[in-house]
Amino acid sequence: MTPNTETIPSFGRADLLAVTAAIGTAAIVGMAISLSLPLLSLEMERMGASATVIGLSTTVSGIAGMVTIPLVPRLAAKFGVVRLMALCVAASVLMFPLFKVTYSIAWWFLLRALYHIPIAALFVLSEYWINVTAPPERRGFVMGVYATVLSIGFAAGPAVLLAIGTSGWPPYLAGTMMALLAALPIALARGLTPDLPHGKRRSIVFFVVAAPAATLAALMFGAIETANFTLLPIYALRLGFTAENAAFLNTVLGLGNIVFQIPLGLLSDRMDRRVLLVIVGTIGLAGAVALPFTVMLPTLFYVLLFVWGGIIAALYTVGLAHLGARFTGADLAGANAVFIMLYTLGLIGGTPLVGIGMDVYNPHGFAASLAGLFGVYVAIVLIRMAMQRPA
């Protein structure tokens, strides 16, 4: 029987190497981030910093990234994608050991902000590179692979800390080596990185209005992801879970993220991605509503989190693929920058918003707040789709 070649993703050799290099760079950078975040938080606690101070230092780094991201497309057009990526890798390699050298709360506020600038730029450039190189008919599949590999990379950073510990120079050297390793895929694919032409400067509002399903998906996922990883364990503790079981819930969410991204990416190549994003948002709404009703049945609760967590992560995967289909050239680079800006904004604002919900309606304000966020997103996308439908 002859295989159906229409269902088998195919790439040219150069495209495959370019996509692999871009995904590899992003995954390695993800490993470095997932190692640095818990390491620096633990170290600041050892210095005597309060939880508020630790949280503020993380917020400052996110704000620094948001301020820098809009400049990335213009810098890449001026210096070239590969050269700018190499400069960002070099900056992160040089800066990470400075955390150990300075070892000061005051200095770390500045360093965390500066360190996040090249990291944020690398994500913008990597995702632009992937979106440009991926064949249009396979873009969802490629984004699914990217999200899966990135999730594995984020899971690997804490695993490295578990193996080498969080004291002394070893974790700082490991983080530095990870950043240095990110240069390898860039070097191997030199000459395959896309040019970024100069284009008309667009505002954030332009991209949000032009593609609300995709851009607001990034905002939504940033808010929900950080709320889940920060407050889901607290929600579970208030429901009577042990600390160990509460922490394990994030692992369940992460596993679902890894399993579902490629299938949902493939599905997005076969249907209107806006419709799929609405379906994902609706499932997110239904899952959030179901959380309080399944908590008394632990097995069902874990299954729900696994499936729910994996599906809602497609907000990022499918949203990114939709951007690639919607924009080209300089506009695509600008759209990618806005996508990551809104994701970062969601990271900053999601936890406080859901936290307020938990304080107002304890403990199920967690589920109610998430349901509200999903409901707003689905409503906006449906209204926008109705407005665009021809009379």
N, C-alpha and C positions, 0 to 999 in steps of 0.2 A: 504494500500500500504506500503510495507516495505521500510524504508529509505535506501538510498545508503550510506553504511558505508564508502565507499572509499572516500567520499567527506567530511566526518566529522572528524576534527582533534581529535585524541585520545591520551591520555598520561596515564602512570601509575601514581599512587598517589604520589609516591616519586618524579618522574620527574616533575609533575605538581607543587608540592610544591617548588621544587628547582628553576624551571623557574620563578614562581611567586615571589620568594624571590629575585632573581637576577634582575628581571625587576623592582620590588619595590625599591630596593636599588638604581638603576640607576635613576629612576624617582625622588626619594627624593633628590638625589645629584643634579639632574637637577634643581629642585626647588630652592635649596640653591644657585646654580650658577646664575640663572636668577634673584634672589633677590639681590645677592651681586654685580653683574656687574653695574646695574643702580644706586644702592645705593652708591657705592664707587665713581663712576663718579660724581654724584651730590655733594657728600661731598667734593671731590677734587676741584670742581668748587667753592664751598663755601670758601675753603681755599685760593682761588685766583689762582689756577692752570690754565694754558692755555689749550686749546683743544689739542695742540701738546703734552704737558706734560701728559695729561690724556691718550692720545692714546699710548704714549711711555710706560706708566706703564702697560697698557694692553698687549702690545707687549712683554714686559719683562716677564710677567707671562706666556704667550704662549711659549716663548723660554725655560723657566725653565721646563715647562711640556715636551717639545720635548726632552730636554736633559735627563730627567728622564725616560721617557717611555721605551726606549730600555732596561733599567735595570729591569723592572717589571717582565718579565718572569723568569729571574734567581732568583730574590728575592722570587717570589712565589714558585718556585721549592725548595728553601732552607727552607723557613719558613712555607709554606703551604698557600693555597689560602685564607681560612677563617681567619687565623691569620693575614695575611698581610692586608686583607680588614678591620679587626677590628682595626689594628694599624693606618690605613689611616683615618678611621672615628674618632678615638681618636685625631689624630693630627689636623684634621679640626675643631673639637669641641673646642679644646684648643686654636687654633690660631684665630678664627674669632672674639672673644671679644677683642683681642689685637688691632684690628683696632680702636676701640673706645677708648681704654686705651692710645694708643700712639698719635693718631690724628695728624699725621705729614706727609707731602708729602714725605720727604726723607725716613722715616721709612716705608711708605706704598709701596714704590718701592720694598723693601726687603720682606715685608709681603705678597704682592700680588704674588711674585714669589714663596715664600715658601708655601703659601696657595694652589696654583695651583698644586703643586707636588702631594699631596695625592689625590686631586680631579681627576687628570688625571689618576693616578694609579687605582682608583676605577672604572673608565670607562673601562679601559683595562681588569680588572679582571671580572667585571660584564658581559661584552660582551663575554669574553672567556667562562664564566660559562654558559651563555645562549646558545652559539654555541655548546658547548660540550653536554649539556643536551637535547637540542631540538631533537626530532626524525628526522632522515634525510629526510623522506618524508613530514614532516611538518615544516621544518626549515624556509621556506619563510613566512609561516603563523605566526610562533612565532616571527620572526623578525619584521613582520608588526605590531603585537600587541605591541612589545617593542617600536618601533618607535612612535606609536600612544600614548602610555602611557607617553613616554618621552616628546613628544610635549605638552601634557597636563600639565606635570610637569613644563616645561619651561614657559608655559603660566601662571601658578599659582603663581610663584615668584613675578612678577610685581603686580599681583592682591593683594597679601599680603601687598606690599608696599602702594598700593592705599588705603587699609583699615586702616593701622596703622600709615602711614606717614613715612617720611624719616629723621626725626629729633630725637635727644635724643637716649636713650638706646633701645627702643622697637624694631626697625628693626634689631639691632645687636643681641638682645636676640632671635628674631624670626629666624634669620639665624643660630644661634647656636643650637636652638631646632631642626631645620630641619636636620642639620648635625647629631645630636644625634639620631634623629628618624631613620636615615639610618642604625643604628646598630640593630634595631628590626628585619627586615627581615633576616639579617645575623644570629642572635641568633636563630630565629625560625627554620632556615634550617641548623643548625649546624649538621655536620655529612653527609650532602648531597652535600657539595661543592666538586668539582672534584679534584683529585690529579693532580699535574702538574709535569710530569716526567722531569728529566734532559735530554736535547737533544743537538744535534749539534748546535753550534752557527752559525746563518745565518745572512747574511748582508741584508740591505734594498734592495739593487739591486737584490738579489736572489728572494725576494718576489715580487718585481715589475715585474721582467722578467717572473716569474712563473705564476703570476695571474694579468696581467696588467688591465684587465677589472674591477676587484674588487678594487685593490689598487689605481689606477688612478681615479676611481669613487669617492673615499674618498677625494682625492686632489681636484677634480672638485667641489664636493658638498661643501667642505669647502670654496673654493673661491667664488662660486656663492651665497651661503647662506649669507656670510658676506657682499658681494657686494649688494645683495638685501636689507638686513635689514639696511645697512648704506647709500646706495646711491640711492635706488629706491625712497625714499621720495624727495631727491634733484632733481632727474630726473623729478618727477611729478611737483614739484614747478616750474621748468624751462619750463614745458609744460603748466603752467597756473592754476594748481590745488591750492586750498586753503591749508594752513598748516594742517588743521584738516583732509581734505580728503587725503592729501599726506601721513600722518601718518597712516590712516586707511588701506592703501594698504598693509602694513605689516600684519595686522590682516587678510586680505583676503588670503594672502599667507599662513599664519599659519593655517587657517581653512582648506584650501586645503590639507595641509600636514597631518592633523589629519584624514580627510575623506578617502584619497586614499591609505594609507600605507597597511592596511589589505587586501583589494582587490588585490593590486599589489603583496603583499607577497604570497597570495594564487596562483596567476597566475604564480609566479616564481617557485612554486612547480610542475608545470605541463609543463614546457618548459625549454630549455637551457637558463640558467640565463645570459650567455654572449649575446645571441640574444636579450633578454629582455633589457639588459643594452644598447645595440645599439639602440633599439627602443626608450628607454627613452631619450638617448642623441639626437636622431634625432628629437623627439618631442620638446626637449629643444631648439634645433637649430631653428626649425620652429616657436616656440612660441616667441623666442627673435626677430626673423625677423619680426614677426607680430605686436610686441608692437607699433612701430611708426604709423602703419596703423589703429590701433583701438582706439587710444587715443582720437579721436574726437567723439567717440561713448562711453560715460562713462559706460553704462551697459555692452556692449560687452567687454570693457577693464577690468572691474571687473571680468567678467566670465572667460576671458582668463587668468587672473592672478590666479584665484582660481584653474582652471584645470591645468594650466602650473606649478604653484607652488607645487601642490600636486603630480604631476607626476615626476617632476625632483627630488623631495625629495627621490624617490625610488632609486636614485643612491646610497644613504647610506644604505637603507634597503636591497636591492637586492645584493649590493656589499658585505655586511656583511654575508648574507646567502651564497653567492658564496664562500667566504673564508672558511666557515664551511664545505662545501662540498669538497673543494680542499685540505685542510690540516687537520692533526690530531695531538693530543698530544702536545709536546713542539713546534712543527712547527706552530700549530694553535695559540698558545699563542703568538709566535713571529709575526705571520701574523696579529693578532689583534693589537699588539703594533704598527706595521708599519702602519696599517690602520688608527689608531688614530693620529699617527705622521704626516702622509700626510694630514689628515683632518685639523690638527692644522696648518700645513704649508700653506694650502689653506686659512685658516682664516686670517693668517698674511699677505699673499701676494695678496689676491683677491681684496681687496678694493683699494690699491694703483694702481694696474694694470687697473682696470675698471675706476678709477678716472682719470688716464692719458688719457684713451680713451675719456672720457667726455670732458676733456679740449681740446683735439685735434679736436674732432668732436662734437661740442656742439649743441643740447643736446643729440642727438641720438647716441653718442659714447657709452652710457650706453648699449643700445640694441646691437650695433655692436660688442662691446667687449665680451659680453656674447655669442653672436652667434659664434664668433671666437673661444672661449674656447670650446663650445660644438662641433664645427666642428673638432677641433684638437683631442678631445677625441674620437669621433666616428671614425675618420680616423685611429688612432692608434689601436683601438680594432679590426676594420675590417682587418687591415693589419696583426695583430697578429693571428686572426682566420684563415686567408688565409694561413699563414705560417704553422699552425698546421694541416691543412687539409691534409689527406693522398693523395699521388699522385695517 
